[in-house]
Amino acid sequence: MRIEIEEPRQSWVEDFAILKSAIMGAAPAGAYLHHIGSTAVPGLPAKNIVDIQLTVNDLADVDADAFEEAGFERRPILIDHCPPGLDLPEGDLRKAFYRSKGRPANLHIREKGRFNQRYSLLCRDFLRAHPIAAGAYALIKQRLAQRFPDDVDFYYDIKDPVFDIIMDGANDWAKLIGWSEPPGD
């Protein structure tokens, strides 16, 4: 996979809305969606892949066949990375992961209240509220993609710790403003 960072597109919001209906048709009862990642931050350059988080009560409730029928290819159960200095149980980092067979999209299915479920939402909201941090993050992504366009592992080896630095500030910001998980998109 070649890494290409594109200028922001209004169509990312529209694409999320289209994908939402297919996902919710396959989702277990009580599940809800958020548009996450760089395509969810207005004005932020990104890979042309819409990231979506489906929050569920229990990963065991996910019907893989229903998501396949909705146009999503199942990938192995994954463990999100753990930020340095934290000792988190595997359950706080587990997720189911699907890729759209149509419009490029990643579906991250995480359990409500887990560390990784909160992480993606807080990061998105922090970048939306802090354009200087978002701009610096965009510059890092653009330079990594220019320098190492064919090395996905290296890209994420750098990007993940950068996110952890951003999240340190985001956690302080969340305490300061009383941030809590927003309703689904």
C-alpha angles and dihedrals in degrees: 000000000000116000113229122169112206133195114265118280129202087214091073090073091047092047090052090054091053093047091047094067093052093046096047090052089061098036124108120250114285095022122133138187139232129186102232139172129046095316087063093058111082112237095011118129112232148161108280091253119111111222116208130183119208111195116209134175093234131007088220088069092063113109105212092192091056091055091047089053090048090057103266125125115219118234125192119287105272138205115221115226119271115230115243114270095026123107104202128172115247090247090066090057103038122111142161113237132203134176123212114247088210127032107022107266138143120217114204112191112198135169120256114260096016122131094247093049092055093040096063094046096046092048091051093048093045092052091047090054097041112053094176091056089045091050093050090048090050091052092052091050093047093050093046091050092048093048100039107020094155100040106084093168093055091046091057093039087064100031096054096056089045088056089050090056090049090048093054088063092039092057091052090047091049091055092046096053098030093245117192133175110290122228116269120284 
